[in-house]
Each structure stands twice: as C-alpha cells, then as structure tokens.
Amino acid sequence: MKQGVLTDSEIRAMIDSGTIAASLPFKDGQVQPASLDLRLGHRAYRVRASFLTGKDRTVADRLTDFTMHEIDLAAGAVLEKGCVYVVPLLERLSLPKGTTGAASAKSSIGRLDLLTRIITDFGHEFDRIPDGYDGALYVEVCPQSFSVIAKTGQMLNQIIFRRGQTVLNDNDLRALHAKSPIVSGDAVISGGLGFSVDLKPETGTLVGYRAKPHAGVIDLSKLAHYAPADYWEEVRTDTGWIILDPGAFYILVSREAIVIPPDHAAEMAPYIAMVGEFRVHYAGFFDPGFGWAEAGGEGSRGVLEVRCHEAPFVLEHGQIVGRLVYEKMTEIPQTLYGREIKSNYQGQGLKLSKHFRTP
C-alpha cells in the first residue's frame, strides 16, 4: 500500500469498515481533505492535573485517581480558565498495523488559546496515536486565556492518519519548491520550511492582538458573534519590533504567503527554544490546497499563536519563529481546502478565530 498521509476518501473507507467508529452517527463535513474532526462526548471530568497514562494504565485508571467532579456537556457547560478537563470523545479507533495517527487543535481553537490535546490508553505522548492502536480517544481541555462554553458534538480537534514514511526531507522540499513555489520570497529550508513574523504590514500599524487577562466567557457555538475589543488588545508598531510580555498570548501573522500543493499536507512545528523566550505553539495541520491559487488561496499567511515565557523578549520583523514540516499524501484528495469545502481561513492574513466579528 502506498505510503503517505491518508486522504478523505481513505478516511471514509475507514469509517465504512469500522476502523473508525463513533457512538453517534458521523456528521457531514466531519471528514476534511486530509483529516477527521473529532467530537466532544457527553461528559467532562475536572481533574487535578494534566497527565499521560503510561504503558500500564488506561485513561479510566487515571480519571479514578484525579477526577474532582463530573460535568454534563449535553446542554453546554462552562470550562473555566486555568482548569484542566478530560472529555471522552465520540470517536474510537481500531487501526490496522502500519497505520498511525496524529492530532492537533483545530485552527479556531488554537486562536482562542484553548489548549487541547488527545490522550490514549497506554500512551506516552499527547496527540500521537501509536501504530495499530485499538481503543477510545480522550481530549484534555485547558482554557488558557478565556473560559469557554463547550457542548457534546463540538469539534475542537482533528486527526490525520499516516502510513509509512511521510515527511519530506530538506532535499525533497527544495525540489518541491523548485517545481512549484511553496512560499513567497526566498525559501529557508532546514528541518522543514522556516517562516518569519510580519511586523511591517503594507498598510497601517496593526500587527497583532494580545488577549485581555480578564475577559468574559466564549460560547464555542457562536460564530461571528463577539466584539474583538472585548477580548483582545490591538498590538501596533511603526518600528518593526514589539516586546512580548511573559505569560501573555498573542495572535500574529507570518510574513510569508504559504502554499500546500494538492498532493501534500503540512504540520506547523515550533521553532527551537534557543531563538528566544517565546513559543509559537498549538502546532497545527495545513490541509492540501491551503494557499493554492487554483483553490482560491493565493496570498494565504500562517497565523501564529505566540506565548512569551520567562522574560520579556523583543520580537523583530522577519525573525524566524517556526517551521512547516511537509508530508506527502498517498494521493490527491477528492476535495481541497477552500475549493470544494467551506474553509474559514483560505486567503487569510492577520485574523482572529471565527467566533469574533470582523473588526
């Protein structure tokens, strides 16, 4: 069987065969070009601390140890900022030998500074589903900047499936860029495609947003609903640099336009810690067709979710802050990001999550 990231048609075949199962019927739009959206189950468990299970324990074992109380999500419930919750998902897996999975927060969830990570039974890592895994899936939810209202069936995370070796090495990535440019300007390729931060916009001085520390709750079901000024402070500069405050969360944007060709996918990875006291986190997936001109994505930037750590740090225009790791698909998907499906962030620049009204 061909190696690569599995496509939408292959994911649907996994659903039809029972390799991917769910306690409620699957929804239209749940299958994306190279991933499956995962849905919250019926209950959330408020736990004392984040955890991994380890090779000898299940998530149920750990919940017995750490649960403080249970919350019914059927009608929606508040998950409070600074607290840790574990939610069983509606989906479960029975992967064949040779198939692994990797999960990530969906774009809108990362932009809310909502830390969500998938946990498995007998697991050693967050967001990684081992070869041949057979069991339930759980998500850890920890709101960082805003309390949220979450409800059964909502999709906070996505999962891709891999077969064999999928990642392009630097030589293959250079060849791909030479064949069909994957980034505007010069390609910085080292362990993936490097990208930098834009702090000199073509018009105006707005370069980003900083989360307000004492904002109200956000209902995840309400789209284009909230006024940005109630939750975010504008970050402006005419100098080409800003100072990041420790503990603060920022939405910034890449200087480069990024392209994911139809026969590839990509994962955003944080840059090495040695470059500064900050992290571009909530590493996320880019579907085939993101930024692809034929799919309406020309000029698409990468939105950066940035948190500063121990010390104030000067971030300058053009500074490398992250990298995209490109992966080959097993084939071109039936649908592409932004073309056959509704895609919120195709052609994006600096943009908050879909829960906020356009400023």
C-alpha atoms as one frame of an Amber mdcrd trajectory, in Angstrom:
protein
   0.000   0.000   0.000   1.186   3.485  -0.828   2.912   5.441   1.951   1.725
   8.895   2.928  -0.958  10.836   4.772  -4.358   9.273   4.117  -6.892  11.219
   2.073 -10.565  11.998   2.626 -11.686   9.013   0.550  -9.456   6.677   2.576
 -10.792   8.118   5.842 -14.362   7.499   4.660 -13.378   3.916   3.829 -12.026
   3.544   7.386 -15.391   4.731   8.704 -17.271   2.315   6.444 -15.090  -0.605
   7.602 -15.381   0.240  11.312 -11.693   1.121  11.657 -13.036   4.472  12.823
 -16.222   4.117  14.859 -18.402   6.508  16.841 -21.174   6.351  19.418 -23.261
   8.816  17.360 -23.625   8.969  13.547 -20.879  10.860  11.742 -21.759  14.370
  10.563 -21.486  15.907   7.119 -18.286  17.900   6.862 -16.533  15.954   9.586
 -14.102  14.471   7.047 -11.654  17.093   5.759  -9.244  16.718   2.793  -6.582
  15.036   4.933  -8.083  14.771   8.405 -11.087  13.866  10.541 -12.653  16.282
  13.009 -13.184  14.728  16.441 -16.265  15.430  18.580 -16.672  16.014  22.292
 -18.551  13.297  24.146 -21.249  13.565  26.776 -19.285  14.320  29.934 -16.234
  16.276  31.057 -14.132  15.335  34.051 -12.498  18.137  36.017  -9.120  16.754
  37.059  -6.448  17.934  39.449  -3.686  17.979  36.851  -2.762  17.099  33.294
  -1.484  13.551  32.824  -0.301  10.872  30.438  -1.292   7.275  31.012   1.967
   5.385  30.503   2.349   1.854  29.244   0.429   0.100  32.035  -2.617   2.331
  32.571  -5.760   3.468  30.815  -7.297   6.920  30.867 -10.103   5.485  33.010
  -7.489   4.422  35.580  -6.066   7.944  35.697  -9.522   9.511  35.945 -10.181
   7.383  39.017  -7.035   8.869  40.559  -7.504  12.529  39.620 -11.183  13.377
  38.972 -12.605  16.126  41.169 -16.109  16.243  39.674 -18.064  15.440  36.501
 -19.838  17.874  34.168 -22.708  17.107  31.788 -21.989  18.597  28.359 -25.332
  17.727  26.752 -26.751  21.241  27.107 -23.384  23.011  27.192 -21.245  23.812
  30.220 -18.578  26.320  31.214 -14.998  25.089  31.172 -13.123  27.589  33.305
  -9.875  29.334  32.505  -6.900  27.754  34.274  -8.656  24.424  34.946  -7.928
  21.027  33.386 -10.686  18.806  31.981 -10.680  15.405  30.284 -13.501  14.616
  27.841 -14.104  11.196  26.247 -14.623  11.680  22.510 -17.438  10.194  20.462
 -14.924   8.529  18.109 -12.767   5.475  18.761 -10.134   3.731  16.637  -9.113
   0.243  15.642  -6.144   0.994  13.416  -4.581  -1.659  11.215  -0.925  -2.498
  11.624   1.200   0.063   9.818  -1.164   2.998  10.400  -0.553   5.716  12.990
  -2.395   8.913  13.892  -1.516  12.446  14.897  -3.886  15.025  16.336  -3.972
  18.786  16.670  -6.282  21.549  17.803  -8.401  22.995  15.001  -7.371  26.444
  13.832 -10.134  28.338  15.614  -9.436  26.541  18.885  -5.740  27.406  18.895
  -6.590  31.046  18.212  -8.677  31.079  21.396  -5.634  29.976  23.428  -7.552
  26.820  24.261  -5.040  24.063  24.984  -6.482  20.771  23.734  -4.502  17.535
  23.489  -5.540  13.998  22.625  -4.824  11.230  25.171  -4.911   7.488  24.541
  -4.787   4.447  26.779  -1.220   3.273  27.473   0.104   6.444  25.837   3.499
   8.109  26.210   2.773  11.281  24.199  -0.011  13.768  23.697  -1.566  13.963
  20.230   0.152  10.828  18.942  -1.776   7.611  18.273   0.541   4.594  18.037
   0.723   2.036  15.265  -2.286  -0.281  15.363  -3.987   1.479  18.301  -7.298
  -0.087  19.308  -9.247   1.914  21.847 -11.053   5.045  22.929  -9.894   8.618
  22.424  -9.954  11.398  25.015  -9.155  15.080  24.862  -7.580  17.172  27.590
  -9.007  20.706  27.548  -7.346  23.543  29.428  -8.588  27.082  28.659  -5.630
  29.462  28.982  -6.938  32.967  28.242 -10.745  32.676  28.106 -13.308  30.457
  29.814 -15.482  28.716  27.221 -18.884  27.058  26.915 -18.489  23.622  25.320
 -21.132  21.124  24.254 -21.413  17.486  23.198 -20.660  17.067  19.496 -18.485
  20.146  19.097 -15.251  19.624  17.187 -12.163  21.036  18.881  -9.535  18.690
  17.449  -8.612  16.975  14.206  -6.674  13.815  13.453  -4.629  12.727  10.458
  -3.599   9.176   9.648  -0.194   8.178   8.315   1.043   5.083   6.579   4.813
   4.574   6.462   7.302   7.375   5.877   5.509  10.614   5.032   7.833  13.531
   5.851   9.796  15.250   3.090  13.485  15.712   3.796  15.121  19.031   3.005
  16.326  17.941  -0.437  12.831  16.787  -1.395  11.396  20.031  -0.042  13.795
  22.094  -2.143  12.805  20.074  -5.197   9.131  20.656  -4.450   9.725  24.403
  -4.109  11.660  24.471  -7.384   8.823  22.675  -9.170   6.018  24.755  -7.682
   6.867  27.520  -5.162   5.556  26.753  -1.671   6.420  30.109  -0.107   6.704
  33.712  -1.240  10.243  35.100  -1.292  13.309  33.017  -0.563  12.696  29.581
   0.911  14.521  28.989   4.214  14.726  25.202   4.364  16.290  23.450   7.345
  14.347  20.679   9.041  11.310  21.967   7.166  10.273  25.317   5.724  11.109
  28.215   8.017   8.697  31.125   8.303   9.031  34.517   9.952   6.813  37.084
  11.632   5.349  40.134   9.880   5.769  43.306  11.943   5.846  45.725   8.992
   2.397  45.462   7.359   1.902  47.006   3.941  -0.816  49.293   5.318  -1.275
  50.679   8.816   0.455  49.731  12.057  -1.724  46.844  13.291   0.486  43.742
  13.590  -1.435  41.544  16.002  -3.680  41.059  19.005  -2.989  40.363  22.666
  -5.524  38.502  24.813  -7.046  40.595  27.597  -6.437  38.981  31.001  -9.954
  39.291  32.472 -12.341  38.871  29.559 -15.715  37.122  29.593 -16.720  33.614
  28.584 -16.840  32.498  24.927 -19.589  30.167  23.727 -17.921  27.925  21.147
 -21.209  27.562  19.240 -21.474  31.296  18.473 -19.736  32.342  15.265 -19.021
  35.924  14.158 -20.642  36.926  17.438 -18.157  38.560  19.780 -16.663  42.058
  19.540 -12.867  41.714  19.326 -12.322  44.738  21.588 -13.998  42.904  24.488
 -11.365  40.149  24.407  -8.310  41.493  22.610  -5.984  44.472  22.715  -4.600
  45.625  19.384  -0.829  45.391  19.008   0.563  48.183  16.858   4.065  49.241
  15.919   5.759  51.515  13.411   9.256  50.398  14.429   9.238  46.831  13.089
   9.536  45.277  16.552   7.434  44.585  19.632   8.210  43.453  23.168   6.464
  40.264  24.252   5.353  40.192  27.898   5.887  36.991  29.930   2.719  34.923
  30.151   0.867  36.960  27.532  -0.793  35.363  24.495  -0.568  36.975  21.059
  -2.079  36.454  17.622   0.437  37.454  14.936   0.891  36.544  11.273   3.665
  35.189   9.091   5.495  37.486   6.710   5.420  34.816   4.012   2.496  33.551
   1.995   2.408  29.748   2.235   1.276  27.128  -0.271   0.369  23.493   0.369
   0.146  21.684  -3.005  -2.802  19.294  -3.509  -0.648  16.179  -3.108   0.899
  17.320   0.179  -0.074  18.279   3.718   1.952  20.145   6.335   2.272  20.469
  10.094   3.354  23.630  11.896   6.086  22.951  14.418   7.517  25.391  16.990
  10.959  26.790  16.344  13.854  25.765  18.577  13.875  27.341  22.033  17.356
  28.833  21.540  15.994  31.632  19.352  14.203  33.374  22.229  11.941  33.276
  25.258   8.759  32.535  23.359   6.935  29.706  21.659   4.734  29.510  18.596
   2.527  26.765  19.927  -0.573  24.699  19.239   1.228  23.090  16.304  -1.429
  22.567  13.652  -2.121  20.883  10.328  -2.423  22.537   6.936  -4.687  20.691
   4.510  -3.886  20.077   0.847  -4.832  23.177  -1.118  -4.175  25.760   1.622
  -2.793  28.816  -0.115  -3.128  27.106  -3.520  -4.125  29.706  -6.118  -6.379
  27.283  -8.016  -8.311  26.705  -4.776  -8.726  30.417  -4.078  -5.891  30.645
  -1.591  -3.340  32.928  -3.215  -1.542  35.027  -0.599  -2.564  32.921   2.431
  -0.460  33.623   5.510   0.131  31.464   8.539  -1.464  32.787  11.726   0.891
  32.497  14.702  -0.247  31.758  18.241   2.586  33.082  20.380   3.228  32.912
  24.111   6.198  34.533  25.817   7.876  32.621  28.649  10.246  33.661  31.422
  11.480  37.090  30.342  10.281  39.982  28.169  11.523  39.425  24.639  11.988
  41.682  21.625  10.435  40.153  18.515  11.561  41.747  15.254  10.146  41.836
  11.750  11.416  38.950   9.663  12.594  36.902  12.627  12.239  33.162  12.027
   9.669  31.846  14.512   8.594  28.448  13.251   8.724  25.880  10.502   6.379
  23.863   8.372   7.083  20.170   8.006   5.713  18.976   4.660   4.334  15.472
   4.174   3.335  13.595   1.054  -0.232  12.376   0.611  -1.000   8.889  -0.623
  -2.850  10.609  -3.493  -4.623  13.889  -4.247  -7.773  14.176  -2.084 -11.237
  14.345  -3.594 -11.676  17.787  -2.025  -9.165  20.585  -1.457  -9.050  23.191
   1.277 -11.000  26.238   0.208 -12.343  24.880  -3.069 -14.972  22.147  -2.701
 -15.436  22.754   1.036 -16.154  25.854   3.070 -12.846  26.940   4.602 -12.724
  29.820   7.063  -9.076  30.753   6.629  -8.293  30.351   2.923  -6.615  33.513
   1.663  -6.193  34.758   5.235  -3.972  37.452   6.637  -3.992  38.524  10.272
  -7.252  37.042  11.534  -8.874  36.112  14.847 -10.920  32.951  15.273 -14.281
  32.625  13.558 -16.074  33.376  16.855 -15.303  37.102  16.513 -16.854  39.704
  14.279 -14.575  41.163  11.625 -13.037  44.330  13.113
